[in-house]
Amino acid sequence: PPVNIKVIPLPTNGKPDDFTGAVGSFEVSASIDKSAVKVNDALNLTVRVEGRGNVSSIELPQVKWPKGVEQYESKGNSKTGRAGVGEKIFEVLLI
């Protein structure tokens, strides 16, 4: 038989300003497509977040890159599978 449950929102008291609602257990990994670049050459950074939780709520953090490194476009794609397990992949273009 159906069971009624009441879901309440996440508490806002004490919430960090940058909290996006991502709750769960995640692993983060990153890779680059080149090990060396010349000045003004592009480098692709891939950041992968995998785990159990609402992975679609995860956003790429704002990064303070070293002087001379510029972040251009970035895009994120997420996939959710069974039992709340999923992944979100961010692709970031750096020059």
Biopython code that builds the backbone (N, CA, C, O; Angstrom):
import numpy as np
from Bio.PDB.StructureBuilder import StructureBuilder

atoms = [
    (1, "PRO", "N", (0.833, -1.201, 0.000)),
    (1, "PRO", "CA", (0.000, 0.000, 0.000)),
    (1, "PRO", "C", (0.875, 1.261, 0.000)),
    (1, "PRO", "O", (1.994, 1.235, 0.512)),
    (2, "PRO", "N", (0.378, 2.347, -0.562)),
    (2, "PRO", "CA", (1.134, 3.600, -0.571)),
    (2, "PRO", "C", (1.397, 4.112, 0.840)),
    (2, "PRO", "O", (0.599, 3.897, 1.753)),
    (3, "VAL", "N", (2.506, 4.779, 0.999)),
    (3, "VAL", "CA", (2.859, 5.400, 2.270)),
    (3, "VAL", "C", (3.053, 6.883, 2.024)),
    (3, "VAL", "O", (3.833, 7.264, 1.150)),
    (4, "ASN", "N", (2.375, 7.712, 2.761)),
    (4, "ASN", "CA", (2.529, 9.157, 2.634)),
    (4, "ASN", "C", (3.691, 9.619, 3.491)),
    (4, "ASN", "O", (3.811, 9.234, 4.654)),
    (5, "ILE", "N", (4.538, 10.441, 2.912)),
    (5, "ILE", "CA", (5.635, 11.034, 3.673)),
    (5, "ILE", "C", (5.616, 12.539, 3.442)),
    (5, "ILE", "O", (5.171, 13.018, 2.398)),
    (6, "LYS", "N", (6.097, 13.259, 4.415)),
    (6, "LYS", "CA", (6.192, 14.711, 4.279)),
    (6, "LYS", "C", (7.677, 15.048, 4.168)),
    (6, "LYS", "O", (8.464, 14.733, 5.061)),
    (7, "VAL", "N", (8.047, 15.687, 3.065)),
    (7, "VAL", "CA", (9.433, 16.085, 2.841)),
    (7, "VAL", "C", (9.541, 17.568, 3.131)),
    (7, "VAL", "O", (8.818, 18.384, 2.559)),
    (8, "ILE", "N", (10.451, 17.902, 4.024)),
    (8, "ILE", "CA", (10.639, 19.312, 4.351)),
    (8, "ILE", "C", (11.898, 19.819, 3.643)),
    (8, "ILE", "O", (12.795, 19.035, 3.335)),
    (9, "PRO", "N", (11.965, 21.117, 3.389)),
    (9, "PRO", "CA", (13.150, 21.662, 2.719)),
    (9, "PRO", "C", (14.391, 21.570, 3.607)),
    (9, "PRO", "O", (14.296, 21.446, 4.828)),
    (10, "LEU", "N", (15.553, 21.636, 2.961)),
    (10, "LEU", "CA", (16.803, 21.668, 3.720)),
    (10, "LEU", "C", (16.822, 22.923, 4.581)),
    (10, "LEU", "O", (16.305, 23.961, 4.170)),
    (11, "PRO", "N", (17.414, 22.841, 5.773)),
    (11, "PRO", "CA", (17.458, 24.031, 6.622)),
    (11, "PRO", "C", (18.340, 25.114, 6.002)),
    (11, "PRO", "O", (19.335, 24.811, 5.344)),
    (12, "THR", "N", (17.975, 26.355, 6.212)),
    (12, "THR", "CA", (18.772, 27.473, 5.688)),
    (12, "THR", "C", (19.656, 28.087, 6.762)),
    (12, "THR", "O", (20.604, 28.804, 6.443)),
    (13, "ASN", "N", (19.364, 27.819, 8.027)),
    (13, "ASN", "CA", (20.161, 28.363, 9.116)),
    (13, "ASN", "C", (21.551, 27.712, 9.119)),
    (13, "ASN", "O", (21.671, 26.494, 9.249)),
    (14, "GLY", "N", (22.589, 28.531, 8.975)),
    (14, "GLY", "CA", (23.959, 28.012, 8.974)),
    (14, "GLY", "C", (24.425, 27.505, 7.626)),
    (14, "GLY", "O", (25.535, 26.986, 7.513)),
    (15, "LYS", "N", (23.599, 27.645, 6.601)),
    (15, "LYS", "CA", (23.951, 27.166, 5.263)),
    (15, "LYS", "C", (25.058, 28.040, 4.675)),
    (15, "LYS", "O", (24.948, 29.265, 4.724)),
    (16, "PRO", "N", (26.122, 27.449, 4.120)),
    (16, "PRO", "CA", (27.159, 28.253, 3.464)),
    (16, "PRO", "C", (26.585, 29.001, 2.265)),
    (16, "PRO", "O", (25.666, 28.512, 1.608)),
    (17, "ASP", "N", (27.120, 30.174, 1.982)),
    (17, "ASP", "CA", (26.628, 30.998, 0.873)),
    (17, "ASP", "C", (26.719, 30.287, -0.470)),
    (17, "ASP", "O", (25.900, 30.531, -1.356)),
    (18, "ASP", "N", (27.702, 29.413, -0.629)),
    (18, "ASP", "CA", (27.898, 28.756, -1.924)),
    (18, "ASP", "C", (27.236, 27.379, -2.008)),
    (18, "ASP", "O", (27.494, 26.638, -2.957)),
    (19, "PHE", "N", (26.400, 27.026, -1.051)),
    (19, "PHE", "CA", (25.724, 25.729, -1.063)),
    (19, "PHE", "C", (24.681, 25.696, -2.173)),
    (19, "PHE", "O", (23.806, 26.559, -2.225)),
    (20, "THR", "N", (24.766, 24.710, -3.059)),
    (20, "THR", "CA", (23.860, 24.626, -4.206)),
    (20, "THR", "C", (22.766, 23.584, -4.027)),
    (20, "THR", "O", (21.901, 23.450, -4.892)),
    (21, "GLY", "N", (22.784, 22.849, -2.930)),
    (21, "GLY", "CA", (21.761, 21.840, -2.710)),
    (21, "GLY", "C", (22.242, 20.429, -2.959)),
    (21, "GLY", "O", (21.476, 19.477, -2.808)),
    (22, "ALA", "N", (23.490, 20.280, -3.337)),
    (22, "ALA", "CA", (24.031, 18.943, -3.590)),
    (22, "ALA", "C", (24.260, 18.233, -2.262)),
    (22, "ALA", "O", (25.094, 18.646, -1.456)),
    (23, "VAL", "N", (23.514, 17.173, -2.050)),
    (23, "VAL", "CA", (23.627, 16.386, -0.833)),
    (23, "VAL", "C", (23.895, 14.957, -1.242)),
    (23, "VAL", "O", (23.181, 14.403, -2.079)),
    (24, "GLY", "N", (24.919, 14.352, -0.659)),
    (24, "GLY", "CA", (25.226, 12.965, -0.980)),
    (24, "GLY", "C", (26.664, 12.635, -0.659)),
    (24, "GLY", "O", (27.332, 13.338, 0.101)),
    (25, "SER", "N", (27.122, 11.559, -1.249)),
    (25, "SER", "CA", (28.497, 11.097, -1.086)),
    (25, "SER", "C", (29.130, 11.057, -2.470)),
    (25, "SER", "O", (28.727, 10.265, -3.322)),
    (26, "PHE", "N", (30.130, 11.919, -2.690)),
    (26, "PHE", "CA", (30.694, 12.084, -4.022)),
    (26, "PHE", "C", (32.206, 11.937, -4.021)),
    (26, "PHE", "O", (32.869, 12.194, -3.016)),
    (27, "GLU", "N", (32.735, 11.523, -5.150)),
    (27, "GLU", "CA", (34.175, 11.513, -5.394)),
    (27, "GLU", "C", (34.437, 12.449, -6.560)),
    (27, "GLU", "O", (33.675, 12.482, -7.527)),
    (28, "VAL", "N", (35.518, 13.208, -6.463)),
    (28, "VAL", "CA", (35.864, 14.175, -7.495)),
    (28, "VAL", "C", (37.224, 13.815, -8.067)),
    (28, "VAL", "O", (38.164, 13.522, -7.328)),
    (29, "SER", "N", (37.318, 13.841, -9.398)),
    (29, "SER", "CA", (38.603, 13.638, -10.062)),
    (29, "SER", "C", (38.728, 14.656, -11.180)),
    (29, "SER", "O", (37.726, 15.170, -11.678)),
    (30, "ALA", "N", (39.956, 14.945, -11.572)),
    (30, "ALA", "CA", (40.195, 15.915, -12.635)),
    (30, "ALA", "C", (41.332, 15.425, -13.517)),
    (30, "ALA", "O", (42.236, 14.724, -13.063)),
    (31, "SER", "N", (41.266, 15.811, -14.789)),
    (31, "SER", "CA", (42.335, 15.461, -15.726)),
    (31, "SER", "C", (42.481, 16.588, -16.742)),
    (31, "SER", "O", (41.567, 17.387, -16.948)),
    (32, "ILE", "N", (43.644, 16.632, -17.366)),
    (32, "ILE", "CA", (43.909, 17.612, -18.414)),
    (32, "ILE", "C", (44.320, 16.861, -19.666)),
    (32, "ILE", "O", (44.783, 15.723, -19.590)),
    (33, "ASP", "N", (44.152, 17.498, -20.821)),
    (33, "ASP", "CA", (44.445, 16.811, -22.076)),
    (33, "ASP", "C", (45.880, 16.992, -22.554)),
    (33, "ASP", "O", (46.286, 16.371, -23.536)),
    (34, "LYS", "N", (46.657, 17.838, -21.869)),
    (34, "LYS", "CA", (48.063, 18.061, -22.234)),
    (34, "LYS", "C", (48.877, 18.227, -20.965)),
    (34, "LYS", "O", (48.374, 18.752, -19.971)),
    (35, "SER", "N", (50.110, 17.794, -20.983)),
    (35, "SER", "CA", (50.953, 17.972, -19.806)),
    (35, "SER", "C", (51.801, 19.236, -19.890)),
    (35, "SER", "O", (52.389, 19.655, -18.893)),
    (36, "ALA", "N", (51.867, 19.846, -21.071)),
    (36, "ALA", "CA", (52.611, 21.101, -21.241)),
    (36, "ALA", "C", (51.935, 21.914, -22.344)),
    (36, "ALA", "O", (51.457, 21.363, -23.336)),
    (37, "VAL", "N", (51.904, 23.220, -22.155)),
    (37, "VAL", "CA", (51.346, 24.115, -23.167)),
    (37, "VAL", "C", (52.242, 25.339, -23.293)),
    (37, "VAL", "O", (52.963, 25.704, -22.365)),
    (38, "LYS", "N", (52.177, 25.955, -24.455)),
    (38, "LYS", "CA", (52.882, 27.212, -24.678)),
    (38, "LYS", "C", (51.943, 28.363, -24.327)),
    (38, "LYS", "O", (50.732, 28.174, -24.210)),
    (39, "VAL", "N", (52.508, 29.543, -24.164)),
    (39, "VAL", "CA", (51.709, 30.727, -23.880)),
    (39, "VAL", "C", (50.637, 30.883, -24.954)),
    (39, "VAL", "O", (50.909, 30.750, -26.147)),
    (40, "ASN", "N", (49.413, 31.168, -24.506)),
    (40, "ASN", "CA", (48.237, 31.371, -25.356)),
    (40, "ASN", "C", (47.717, 30.098, -26.030)),
    (40, "ASN", "O", (46.855, 30.187, -26.905)),
    (41, "ASP", "N", (48.208, 28.939, -25.655)),
    (41, "ASP", "CA", (47.648, 27.677, -26.139)),
    (41, "ASP", "C", (46.512, 27.250, -25.209)),
    (41, "ASP", "O", (46.502, 27.588, -24.026)),
    (42, "ALA", "N", (45.567, 26.509, -25.758)),
    (42, "ALA", "CA", (44.417, 26.045, -24.985)),
    (42, "ALA", "C", (44.721, 24.731, -24.273)),
    (42, "ALA", "O", (45.507, 23.910, -24.745)),
    (43, "LEU", "N", (44.089, 24.565, -23.149)),
    (43, "LEU", "CA", (44.194, 23.358, -22.340)),
    (43, "LEU", "C", (42.785, 23.003, -21.900)),
    (43, "LEU", "O", (42.041, 23.868, -21.439)),
    (44, "ASN", "N", (42.415, 21.743, -22.038)),
    (44, "ASN", "CA", (41.081, 21.287, -21.615)),
    (44, "ASN", "C", (41.192, 20.583, -20.276)),
    (44, "ASN", "O", (41.942, 19.619, -20.124)),
    (45, "LEU", "N", (40.431, 21.080, -19.303)),
    (45, "LEU", "CA", (40.360, 20.499, -17.976)),
    (45, "LEU", "C", (39.018, 19.785, -17.859)),
    (45, "LEU", "O", (37.973, 20.373, -18.137)),
    (46, "THR", "N", (39.044, 18.531, -17.453)),
    (46, "THR", "CA", (37.813, 17.772, -17.240)),
    (46, "THR", "C", (37.707, 17.441, -15.758)),
    (46, "THR", "O", (38.613, 16.839, -15.181)),
    (47, "VAL", "N", (36.597, 17.836, -15.146)),
    (47, "VAL", "CA", (36.334, 17.553, -13.739)),
    (47, "VAL", "C", (35.135, 16.611, -13.681)),
    (47, "VAL", "O", (34.070, 16.918, -14.216)),
    (48, "ARG", "N", (35.314, 15.465, -13.029)),
    (48, "ARG", "CA", (34.256, 14.459, -12.937)),
    (48, "ARG", "C", (33.850, 14.294, -11.471)),
    (48, "ARG", "O", (34.691, 14.075, -10.598)),
    (49, "VAL", "N", (32.546, 14.403, -11.222)),
    (49, "VAL", "CA", (31.971, 14.186, -9.893)),
    (49, "VAL", "C", (31.080, 12.955, -10.000)),
    (49, "VAL", "O", (30.155, 12.923, -10.812)),
    (50, "GLU", "N", (31.355, 11.949, -9.189)),
    (50, "GLU", "CA", (30.584, 10.701, -9.227)),
    (50, "GLU", "C", (30.135, 10.347, -7.820)),
    (50, "GLU", "O", (30.843, 10.610, -6.848)),
    (51, "GLY", "N", (28.960, 9.752, -7.719)),
    (51, "GLY", "CA", (28.524, 9.285, -6.419)),
    (51, "GLY", "C", (27.027, 9.171, -6.306)),
    (51, "GLY", "O", (26.296, 9.175, -7.296)),
    (52, "ARG", "N", (26.593, 9.067, -5.056)),
    (52, "ARG", "CA", (25.174, 8.895, -4.747)),
    (52, "ARG", "C", (24.648, 10.179, -4.131)),
    (52, "ARG", "O", (25.161, 10.664, -3.123)),
    (53, "GLY", "N", (23.624, 10.710, -4.753)),
    (53, "GLY", "CA", (23.023, 11.946, -4.266)),
    (53, "GLY", "C", (22.454, 12.719, -5.441)),
    (53, "GLY", "O", (22.347, 12.191, -6.547)),
    (54, "ASN", "N", (22.092, 13.959, -5.202)),
    (54, "ASN", "CA", (21.509, 14.757, -6.283)),
    (54, "ASN", "C", (22.627, 15.462, -7.065)),
    (54, "ASN", "O", (22.846, 16.666, -6.932)),
    (55, "VAL", "N", (23.310, 14.681, -7.867)),
    (55, "VAL", "CA", (24.477, 15.144, -8.617)),
    (55, "VAL", "C", (24.149, 16.284, -9.570)),
    (55, "VAL", "O", (25.025, 17.092, -9.876)),
    (56, "SER", "N", (22.932, 16.370, -10.040)),
    (56, "SER", "CA", (22.573, 17.440, -10.983)),
    (56, "SER", "C", (22.634, 18.821, -10.333)),
    (56, "SER", "O", (22.719, 19.823, -11.043)),
    (57, "SER", "N", (22.593, 18.901, -9.004)),
    (57, "SER", "CA", (22.664, 20.188, -8.307)),
    (57, "SER", "C", (24.091, 20.707, -8.152)),
    (57, "SER", "O", (24.295, 21.852, -7.749)),
    (58, "ILE", "N", (25.065, 19.883, -8.466)),
    (58, "ILE", "CA", (26.460, 20.283, -8.282)),
    (58, "ILE", "C", (26.852, 21.280, -9.361)),
    (58, "ILE", "O", (26.568, 21.082, -10.543)),
    (59, "GLU", "N", (27.506, 22.350, -8.938)),
    (59, "GLU", "CA", (28.005, 23.358, -9.858)),
    (59, "GLU", "C", (29.524, 23.402, -9.779)),
    (59, "GLU", "O", (30.113, 23.085, -8.745)),
    (60, "LEU", "N", (30.149, 23.798, -10.879)),
    (60, "LEU", "CA", (31.595, 23.955, -10.892)),
    (60, "LEU", "C", (31.956, 25.128, -9.988)),
    (60, "LEU", "O", (31.426, 26.226, -10.163)),
    (61, "PRO", "N", (32.852, 24.912, -9.020)),
    (61, "PRO", "CA", (33.209, 26.019, -8.126)),
    (61, "PRO", "C", (33.934, 27.134, -8.882)),
    (61, "PRO", "O", (34.582, 26.901, -9.903)),
    (62, "GLN", "N", (33.807, 28.328, -8.359)),
    (62, "GLN", "CA", (34.564, 29.448, -8.907)),
    (62, "GLN", "C", (36.016, 29.268, -8.468)),
    (62, "GLN", "O", (36.300, 29.098, -7.283)),
    (63, "VAL", "N", (36.924, 29.308, -9.432)),
    (63, "VAL", "CA", (38.341, 29.069, -9.151)),
    (63, "VAL", "C", (39.113, 30.359, -9.383)),
    (63, "VAL", "O", (38.888, 31.057, -10.372)),
    (64, "LYS", "N", (40.014, 30.668, -8.479)),
    (64, "LYS", "CA", (40.908, 31.800, -8.677)),
    (64, "LYS", "C", (42.171, 31.239, -9.324)),
    (64, "LYS", "O", (43.046, 30.700, -8.645)),
    (65, "TRP", "N", (42.251, 31.375, -10.647)),
    (65, "TRP", "CA", (43.364, 30.820, -11.400)),
    (65, "TRP", "C", (44.611, 31.683, -11.203)),
    (65, "TRP", "O", (44.503, 32.874, -10.912)),
    (66, "PRO", "N", (45.800, 31.080, -11.360)),
    (66, "PRO", "CA", (47.024, 31.877, -11.256)),
    (66, "PRO", "C", (47.043, 32.973, -12.318)),
    (66, "PRO", "O", (46.374, 32.874, -13.347)),
    (67, "LYS", "N", (47.817, 34.012, -12.049)),
    (67, "LYS", "CA", (47.937, 35.117, -12.988)),
    (67, "LYS", "C", (48.367, 34.591, -14.350)),
    (67, "LYS", "O", (49.293, 33.786, -14.446)),
    (68, "GLY", "N", (47.696, 35.045, -15.400)),
    (68, "GLY", "CA", (48.027, 34.619, -16.754)),
    (68, "GLY", "C", (47.169, 33.475, -17.263)),
    (68, "GLY", "O", (47.181, 33.189, -18.460)),
    (69, "VAL", "N", (46.417, 32.807, -16.378)),
    (69, "VAL", "CA", (45.522, 31.719, -16.800)),
    (69, "VAL", "C", (44.107, 32.280, -16.877)),
    (69, "VAL", "O", (43.605, 32.874, -15.923)),
    (70, "GLU", "N", (43.482, 32.082, -18.021)),
    (70, "GLU", "CA", (42.125, 32.571, -18.220)),
    (70, "GLU", "C", (41.180, 31.407, -18.488)),
    (70, "GLU", "O", (41.484, 30.516, -19.281)),
    (71, "GLN", "N", (40.032, 31.425, -17.817)),
    (71, "GLN", "CA", (39.010, 30.411, -18.039)),
    (71, "GLN", "C", (38.019, 30.943, -19.056)),
    (71, "GLN", "O", (37.496, 32.049, -18.916)),
    (72, "TYR", "N", (37.771, 30.149, -20.072)),
    (72, "TYR", "CA", (36.813, 30.538, -21.088)),
    (72, "TYR", "C", (35.552, 29.712, -20.888)),
    (72, "TYR", "O", (34.990, 29.725, -19.792)),
    (73, "GLU", "N", (35.105, 29.024, -21.863)),
    (73, "GLU", "CA", (33.845, 28.326, -21.741)),
    (73, "GLU", "C", (33.953, 27.113, -20.811)),
    (73, "GLU", "O", (35.018, 26.517, -20.652)),
    (74, "SER", "N", (32.840, 26.781, -20.220)),
    (74, "SER", "CA", (32.750, 25.545, -19.446)),
    (74, "SER", "C", (31.332, 25.022, -19.618)),
    (74, "SER", "O", (30.380, 25.788, -19.769)),
    (75, "LYS", "N", (31.214, 23.705, -19.592)),
    (75, "LYS", "CA", (29.893, 23.098, -19.690)),
    (75, "LYS", "C", (29.850, 21.879, -18.795)),
    (75, "LYS", "O", (30.866, 21.220, -18.574)),
    (76, "GLY", "N", (28.686, 21.589, -18.290)),
    (76, "GLY", "CA", (28.514, 20.446, -17.408)),
    (76, "GLY", "C", (27.387, 19.557, -17.894)),
    (76, "GLY", "O", (26.315, 20.039, -18.257)),
    (77, "ASN", "N", (27.633, 18.263, -17.899)),
    (77, "ASN", "CA", (26.624, 17.276, -18.288)),
    (77, "ASN", "C", (26.461, 16.288, -17.146)),
    (77, "ASN", "O", (27.449, 15.817, -16.583)),
    (78, "SER", "N", (25.223, 15.975, -16.802)),
    (78, "SER", "CA", (25.009, 15.016, -15.724)),
    (78, "SER", "C", (24.176, 13.842, -16.202)),
    (78, "SER", "O", (23.341, 13.964, -17.098)),
    (79, "LYS", "N", (24.431, 12.692, -15.574)),
    (79, "LYS", "CA", (23.670, 11.470, -15.824)),
    (79, "LYS", "C", (23.361, 10.851, -14.475)),
    (79, "LYS", "O", (24.235, 10.742, -13.615)),
    (80, "THR", "N", (22.123, 10.449, -14.297)),
    (80, "THR", "CA", (21.733, 9.772, -13.063)),
    (80, "THR", "C", (21.272, 8.374, -13.410)),
    (80, "THR", "O", (20.482, 8.169, -14.332)),
    (81, "GLY", "N", (21.779, 7.420, -12.655)),
    (81, "GLY", "CA", (21.425, 6.029, -12.885)),
    (81, "GLY", "C", (20.517, 5.509, -11.790)),
    (81, "GLY", "O", (19.754, 6.257, -11.179)),
    (82, "ARG", "N", (20.614, 4.237, -11.560)),
    (82, "ARG", "CA", (19.767, 3.582, -10.566)),
    (82, "ARG", "C", (20.210, 3.916, -9.148)),
    (82, "ARG", "O", (21.390, 4.157, -8.893)),
    (83, "ALA", "N", (19.266, 3.925, -8.246)),
    (83, "ALA", "CA", (19.490, 4.119, -6.814)),
    (83, "ALA", "C", (20.187, 5.438, -6.500)),
    (83, "ALA", "O", (20.912, 5.529, -5.510)),
    (84, "GLY", "N", (19.981, 6.457, -7.325)),
    (84, "GLY", "CA", (20.545, 7.768, -7.040)),
    (84, "GLY", "C", (22.023, 7.919, -7.332)),
    (84, "GLY", "O", (22.631, 8.918, -6.948)),
    (85, "VAL", "N", (22.614, 6.936, -8.011)),
    (85, "VAL", "CA", (24.030, 7.013, -8.357)),
    (85, "VAL", "C", (24.149, 7.719, -9.702)),
    (85, "VAL", "O", (23.417, 7.404, -10.641)),
    (86, "GLY", "N", (25.068, 8.669, -9.794)),
    (86, "GLY", "CA", (25.213, 9.399, -11.039)),
    (86, "GLY", "C", (26.563, 10.055, -11.161)),
    (86, "GLY", "O", (27.443, 9.873, -10.320)),
    (87, "GLU", "N", (26.712, 10.824, -12.226)),
    (87, "GLU", "CA", (27.956, 11.549, -12.442)),
    (87, "GLU", "C", (27.657, 12.873, -13.139)),
    (87, "GLU", "O", (26.668, 13.013, -13.858)),
    (88, "LYS", "N", (28.529, 13.820, -12.907)),
    (88, "LYS", "CA", (28.456, 15.105, -13.607)),
    (88, "LYS", "C", (29.860, 15.423, -14.074)),
    (88, "LYS", "O", (30.815, 15.368, -13.300)),
    (89, "ILE", "N", (29.974, 15.754, -15.343)),
    (89, "ILE", "CA", (31.271, 16.018, -15.940)),
    (89, "ILE", "C", (31.295, 17.462, -16.412)),
    (89, "ILE", "O", (30.421, 17.899, -17.162)),
    (90, "PHE", "N", (32.313, 18.201, -15.961)),
    (90, "PHE", "CA", (32.521, 19.577, -16.383)),
    (90, "PHE", "C", (33.720, 19.607, -17.329)),
    (90, "PHE", "O", (34.761, 19.013, -17.047)),
    (91, "GLU", "N", (33.562, 20.295, -18.437)),
    (91, "GLU", "CA", (34.665, 20.499, -19.371)),
    (91, "GLU", "C", (34.961, 21.990, -19.390)),
    (91, "GLU", "O", (34.081, 22.805, -19.668)),
    (92, "VAL", "N", (36.218, 22.343, -19.090)),
    (92, "VAL", "CA", (36.611, 23.734, -18.948)),
    (92, "VAL", "C", (37.764, 24.028, -19.909)),
    (92, "VAL", "O", (38.747, 23.288, -19.948)),
    (93, "LEU", "N", (37.643, 25.094, -20.671)),
    (93, "LEU", "CA", (38.698, 25.523, -21.573)),
    (93, "LEU", "C", (39.525, 26.599, -20.884)),
    (93, "LEU", "O", (38.999, 27.632, -20.469)),
    (94, "LEU", "N", (40.831, 26.345, -20.768)),
    (94, "LEU", "CA", (41.752, 27.288, -20.135)),
    (94, "LEU", "C", (42.798, 27.733, -21.152)),
    (94, "LEU", "O", (43.240, 26.940, -21.983)),
    (95, "ILE", "N", (43.187, 28.988, -21.085)),
    (95, "ILE", "CA", (44.280, 29.497, -21.923)),
    (95, "ILE", "C", (45.253, 30.219, -21.018)),
    (95, "ILE", "O", (46.264, 30.740, -21.489)),
]
sb = StructureBuilder()
sb.init_structure("model")
sb.init_model(0)
sb.init_chain("A")
sb.init_seg("    ")
for serial, (resi, resn, name, xyz) in enumerate(atoms, 1):
    if name == "N":
        sb.init_residue(resn, " ", resi, " ")
    sb.init_atom(name, np.array(xyz, "f"), 0.0, 1.0, " ", f" {name:<3s}", serial, name[0])
structure = sb.get_structure()
